Amino acid sequence: MRIFVICSKSFYKNIPPIKENLEQMGHVIELPNSYYQLDAEKNAWALGSEEHTKFKSKMLKMSAERMGRMDAVLTLNFDKDGKKNYIGGATFLELYEAFMQDKKIFLYNDIPEGMLFDEISGFSPIVINGDLNLVK
């Protein structure tokens, strides 16, 4: 299966072992847009708010295009800043895009409680609770 990993930048450190395990299972893994360019957003901010807006727009459009070539998304949603199973704004938009493109949606951990709980539930994600063997 071709899987697009989506998550907050703060979870990038968790990606390598998950990627390796999924590849050993025979999956093809695509990493987040800015995974290899960690400073790209900071650099866009340094050029001003208009450049940052252009950067964010470009990243969201790139995600939608890349999503079209995937079979599924795996959302890495760990705890962040006291928020259990955190899913940020950009990741939520990627989840929505996956839903709109009829992709399988996997959540690494449970759906986070909060104002987007109902919407994320409506995407019918498969919650794997860290068990990568459930990604199929």
ABEGO torsion letter per residue (X at the ends): XBBBBBBBAAAAAAAAAAAAAAAAAGBBBBBBAAAABAAAAAAAAAAEAAAAAAAAAAAAAAAAAAAAABABBBBBBBBBGGBBGBBBAAAAAAAAAAAAAGBBBBBABBBBBEAAAAAAAAAGBBBAGGBAAABX
